[in-house]
Structure formats: structure tokens, C-alpha cells
Amino acid sequence: MVPINLKEDLLTIIERDFNGLFSGEVGVSSIAGGQSAANLALANLDITGYANNRSQVMPKNRRGATALSPYIRHNILTLGQVYRAVKTAPFKDREKFRDELFWQEYARHLYARVGTRLFENLRFEVNSNVPGDGWNREMLCIDEVVAELETDGWVVNQTRMWLASHWTVRNDKGWLAGQERMHQNLIDGSRAANLLGWQWTVGAGTGKPYGFAKWQVDKRASGLCNRCPLKSKCPIQEFPAEILPRELSRDAILDSDPDVGATTGPTSMVVNSEVSHVLLTIDSLGDDDPALVANSHLPAVFVFNQQALKKLQLSSRRIAFYLQTLQDLNTRRPVDVYLGDPYQFAQDNAVAITYAPVPSFKKFTKLAEIHPYPWLRPPHAGTVKSFSSWRAKLAKEL
């Protein structure tokens, strides 16, 4: 285990301690990590006009997107907290905003149930492994979005759809490589949401690929096309030819869950032995992490997974977001940070941890105390074939 000194300069830490473990240039997102930044963003949250403006791309000052997703993804702000925070917002905006929160919960439920199966075409056959770069950066609409993705680590959902559609639907490149490149850069990078978003956009999950064309750019980023070097020969002037992907054989796991308890995880605290440390994960980095709250007298620890970072080559923006979050936490209670193997740390120490509904959590084989995951709504055993069918089943159980 290599200790990381949180009191040092952020960029110095990244350049020295994470050398060879990140991709791209060293930098920090304009969206700051940490509970303090998250609390401020939540306190200033105003979703008035969200229903009409959430898909606005440019100008940036007219965007209706809240940019809370990095905090939500890492449970610095839970979906429940954000859901309750908008209870007095205008009805139309509140319902649309909460619908988007439920989409995030749907992605988590789906991933918790099917696991790594989400890396495969879910319901329809779409190119997933065709090599090549699917983003033509001669197009200003693509270049500016990719530049924002790489320099800030965050883009609005509308442009995520543009990028996914352009990569696979328009350029016929494998969506797995495209989602991986996006995942490397997004500071809200979640396998659940990113994989589901790509599957939905390219048609692997719905059978209806999203066609990206100049029409969307004119509508959501007015004036951008006039500055494009390809404005007189726009390659996306028309919508791409309609494609009807071949439907795959029925997958029973999408229809029903044979073990909803395993999908949900523990519903109450599981105690196996006396605890000596609280181990935080990227799936739960907030001050209200259940294991952290229950063990306020114990040292908190976070271990950057060196082997995973070497393989994934996440951007420095993502690593910086985690470091900022840990630095902020360290102002309120001591937290020890290491570069190494979190699973080995849990083997060598008696740790309390909050359950995470992701496949990698199963690598923890010796845990002293496990706390329930803060679901917005508990998973059900019914269908997850589509968001609407999942939501309808959820409504019946409320």
C-alpha cells in the first residue's frame, strides 16, 4: 500500500503518485468534488424551467441541466436527498426531474441484476466490437462536445446521445469502445448509467436507434453550425437511414429476478466481527455513507485500486474529483488514502463498508460489517426490459 498525502497539491499528487495510471493531460474539472461542493450545489438547486431546458446545449448559460450527476453517481448526494429537495418545484419541472432520477435508479437496478451482462447487447443485435474511432472531429458539433468531455469531464445528456449515435448509428463503430472512451472521461462515470445510455441510444436495448442529424444541433445549439468548417457540406445534413436491428433471443433475467435479495443486497446491517476501519468506495463517498455514520469513532480509509486504474486509464479529471472529495472529507474527520488493493486491505483489516450493487463488490470476501445501500426504491423481481415497464411495476409495489 502506497500512502497518499492529501495535504499536498492536487496536480502534484496526480502527476507523481498516479504516473502511468491515467489518460490524457493533467487537469481538474470545473465541477469540484466533495461534500461541501455538493451541499452548496444542492442548496442552490432551482429546477424551474427544467422540463423545457434540460436538453439545451448552447449557449451554456441557458442549459437547464443541473450538473448534480457527479455527486449522485458517488452517493455524495443520494437520489433520495435530491428527490426530496425538489418537492416544492413547479409540477411539470418536478415530475420531469424526478423521472430522470428514476432513470438513474433504473440503471442501478438493471446493473445490479444482470451485472457484466450489460456489456453485451441486451435485446437487439447492434455492432458492439467493430474497431475504429466513431467521432469525426472536423464537425464542430462533435469537436466541441468531445473537447468539453475531455477538459471538463462532464457533458449534458443530449450531447451524450449525439456522441453515442454518431459513433455507432452513423459511423457503424462498435459501441463498447465508444462507451469505454466516454467512461474514461466522465466524472460521473457509472457503468450502470453509461452502458445503459449507450445501449438505449444505439438501439441495443430498444430496437430503435437514435438518429443524430443537423436538426438536433440547430435546435439545441443554435448558431453552432454557422461556425462549422463543414457547414456547406454537412455530413449529417439528413438523418441516417433507418435501421431495424435484429431482435435477440429472449433473456429470462430481464423478465424476472430469481433472487431479488441478492440484487438488493443487505436490508439491515450485517455484523460479522468487531470493526477497526471504515472502508469507503467510489460508490459511496459522502459524509452520510451508512458505514461512516455508524462508526464515527473509527478511522476512515479509501484505497485507489491500482490494478484497475492501470487497466481503465481514467482521465486525471476523474481521479482529481475523487481526491478533492477525500480532501474535503479530511477537513471534518481523518481519512487515510492509499494506492493499492482495496480487496486486500479488507482481508488484512476488519472493515465496515456500505454495500455497492456492482459486480466488483463480490471481490470483497472478508468483511466485518456491511451496511445497506441507499436505494431510492428497492429493486423488484419484475421486468427490467424497459424503463417504462420497470417503472410501471415499481408503481404497483408502492
GIRAPE-V79305 format. One record per pair of residues at least 6 apart in sequence whose C-alpha atoms are under 7 Angstrom apart, sorted by sequence separation. I is the first residue (numbers start at 0). J is the second residue. D is the distance in Angstrom with one decimal. If there is no record, write none. Layout:
I_J_D, I_J_D
//
This chain:
55_61_6.8, 56_62_6.1, 70_76_5.3, 71_77_5.6, 135_141_6.6, 136_142_4.5, 147_153_6.9, 148_154_5.9, 166_172_5.8, 167_173_6.1, 182_188_5.2, 198_204_5.1, 199_205_5.9, 202_208_4.0, 224_230_6.0, 382_388_6.5, 383_389_5.0, 55_62_5.0, 71_78_6.3, 110_117_6.6, 134_141_6.7, 147_154_6.7, 167_174_5.8, 201_208_4.6, 382_389_5.7, 55_63_6.5, 85_93_6.3, 200_208_5.7, 201_209_6.1, 53_62_6.3, 54_63_7.0, 200_209_5.2, 52_62_6.0, 53_63_4.2, 52_63_4.5, 53_64_4.7, 166_177_6.6, 182_193_6.9, 381_392_6.6, 277_290_6.5, 49_63_5.1, 144_158_6.8, 163_177_6.9, 277_291_6.1, 379_393_7.0, 48_63_6.9, 82_97_6.2, 178_193_6.7, 351_366_6.8, 354_369_6.2, 178_194_6.6, 350_366_5.9, 351_367_5.8, 352_368_6.3, 353_369_5.6, 354_370_5.8, 349_366_6.5, 350_367_5.3, 351_368_4.4, 352_369_5.2, 353_370_4.5, 354_371_5.6, 355_372_6.2, 345_363_6.9, 349_367_5.2, 350_368_6.4, 351_369_5.8, 352_370_6.2, 353_371_6.1, 354_372_5.2, 178_197_6.6, 346_365_5.6, 353_372_6.2, 277_297_6.6, 342_362_6.5, 345_365_6.4, 276_297_5.7, 277_298_6.3, 278_299_6.1, 279_300_6.1, 280_301_6.6, 342_363_5.5, 345_366_6.5, 78_100_6.6, 213_235_5.6, 275_297_6.5, 276_298_5.4, 277_299_4.7, 278_300_5.0, 279_301_5.2, 212_235_4.9, 213_236_5.2, 276_299_6.0, 277_300_6.0, 278_301_5.9, 212_236_6.1, 213_237_6.9, 276_300_6.9, 212_237_5.9, 212_238_5.1, 211_238_6.4, 210_238_5.9, 210_239_6.0, 134_165_6.5, 133_165_6.5, 134_166_5.7, 152_184_5.2, 153_185_5.4, 37_70_6.2, 133_166_3.8, 152_185_4.5, 153_186_6.3, 168_201_5.9, 305_338_5.9, 133_167_6.7, 152_186_5.2, 163_197_6.0, 167_201_6.4, 299_333_6.6, 300_334_5.4, 301_335_6.4, 302_336_5.8, 303_337_6.1, 304_338_6.4, 305_339_5.0, 149_184_6.0, 298_333_6.4, 299_334_4.7, 300_335_4.7, 301_336_4.9, 302_337_4.7, 303_338_4.7, 304_339_5.5, 305_340_6.5, 148_184_6.4, 164_200_6.2, 207_243_6.8, 298_334_6.3, 299_335_6.3, 300_336_5.8, 301_337_6.5, 302_338_5.6, 303_339_6.1, 304_340_5.3, 133_170_5.6, 148_185_6.9, 163_200_6.5, 164_201_5.9, 206_243_6.4, 302_339_6.2, 304_341_6.2, 37_75_6.9, 163_201_6.8, 206_244_5.7, 302_340_6.7, 37_76_6.8, 133_172_5.7, 302_341_5.2, 160_200_6.2, 168_208_6.8, 34_75_6.0, 47_88_6.6, 50_91_6.5, 131_172_6.1, 46_88_6.7, 47_89_6.5, 50_92_4.8, 130_172_6.1, 168_210_6.8, 49_92_5.2, 129_172_5.0, 130_173_6.2, 48_92_6.2, 129_173_4.2, 47_92_6.2, 50_95_5.7, 126_171_6.9, 128_173_4.3, 164_209_6.1, 46_92_6.4, 126_172_6.7, 127_173_3.8, 128_174_7.0, 164_210_6.3, 165_211_6.4, 126_173_5.0, 127_174_4.8, 128_175_6.4, 164_211_5.9, 126_174_6.7, 127_175_5.3, 161_211_5.8, 290_351_5.8, 290_352_5.4, 290_353_5.5, 289_353_6.2, 288_353_7.0, 169_239_6.2, 278_350_5.9, 275_348_6.9, 276_349_6.3, 277_350_5.4, 278_351_6.1, 279_352_6.5, 282_355_6.2, 275_349_5.2, 276_350_4.8, 277_351_4.7, 278_352_5.3, 274_349_5.0, 275_350_6.0, 276_351_6.2, 277_352_6.0, 118_194_6.9, 273_349_6.9, 274_350_5.5, 117_194_6.7, 125_202_7.0, 274_351_6.2, 125_203_5.6, 123_202_6.9, 124_203_6.1, 123_203_4.6, 290_370_5.9, 110_191_5.4, 122_203_5.8, 123_204_6.3, 289_370_6.2, 121_203_5.9, 122_204_5.3, 120_203_5.3, 121_204_5.4, 123_206_5.7, 140_223_7.0, 107_191_5.6, 106_191_5.1, 106_192_5.3, 139_227_5.1, 103_192_6.4, 106_195_6.4, 138_227_6.4, 264_354_6.8, 64_155_6.7, 138_229_6.4, 274_367_5.9, 262_356_7.0, 273_367_6.4, 274_368_6.9, 272_367_4.8, 271_367_4.8, 272_368_7.0, 270_367_6.1, 271_368_5.9, 270_368_4.6, 269_368_5.5, 270_369_6.7, 269_369_5.0, 268_369_5.7, 269_370_6.5, 54_156_7.0, 268_370_4.7, 54_157_5.4, 267_370_6.6, 268_371_6.3, 267_371_5.8, 265_370_7.0, 266_371_5.3, 265_371_5.2, 264_371_6.7, 263_377_6.7, 72_187_5.6, 263_378_5.9, 69_186_5.8, 72_189_6.6, 69_187_4.0, 68_187_5.8, 125_244_6.4, 259_378_6.9, 124_244_5.6, 259_379_6.5, 123_244_5.7, 124_245_5.3, 259_380_5.6, 28_150_6.9, 29_151_6.2, 123_245_5.5, 124_246_6.3, 28_151_4.5, 123_246_4.4, 124_247_6.4, 28_152_6.1, 122_246_6.0, 123_247_5.2, 256_380_4.6, 122_247_5.3, 255_380_5.4, 256_381_6.5, 255_381_4.8, 254_381_6.2, 255_382_5.3, 183_311_7.0, 254_382_4.2, 183_312_6.7, 184_313_6.3, 253_382_5.7, 254_383_6.3, 183_313_4.3, 184_314_5.2, 186_316_6.7, 253_383_5.3, 254_384_6.5, 183_314_5.7, 186_317_4.8, 253_384_5.3, 185_317_6.8, 184_317_6.7, 186_320_6.9, 112_262_5.3, 111_262_5.4, 57_219_6.5, 58_220_6.7, 56_219_5.3, 57_220_4.4, 55_219_5.0, 56_220_5.3, 57_221_6.9, 152_316_6.2, 54_219_6.9, 73_281_5.7, 74_282_6.3, 75_283_6.7, 73_282_4.7, 74_283_5.0, 75_284_5.4, 76_285_6.8, 73_283_5.3, 74_284_6.1, 75_285_3.7, 73_284_5.8, 74_285_5.9, 75_286_7.0, 114_357_6.8, 114_358_5.7, 111_356_5.0, 111_357_5.7, 110_357_6.9, 34_285_6.1, 34_286_6.7, 108_378_5.9, 104_375_6.8, 109_383_6.4, 105_386_6.7, 21_308_7.0, 20_308_5.4, 28_316_5.6, 32_320_4.7, 20_309_4.7, 26_315_6.0, 27_316_4.8, 31_320_6.5, 32_321_6.5, 19_309_7.0, 22_312_5.1, 25_315_5.5, 26_316_5.8, 33_323_5.8, 34_324_6.6, 21_312_4.4, 22_313_5.8, 23_314_6.1, 32_323_5.0, 33_324_3.6, 20_312_5.6, 21_313_5.0, 22_314_4.9, 27_319_6.0, 32_324_4.7, 33_325_6.9, 35_327_7.0, 21_314_5.3, 22_315_6.7, 34_327_6.8, 21_315_5.8, 33_327_5.4, 79_375_5.2, 78_375_5.7, 9_319_6.9, 5_326_5.8, 3_336_5.4, 2_336_6.0, 3_337_5.4, 2_337_4.4, 1_337_5.3, 2_338_6.4, 0_337_5.9, 1_338_5.0, 0_338_5.8, 1_339_6.4, 0_339_4.8
//
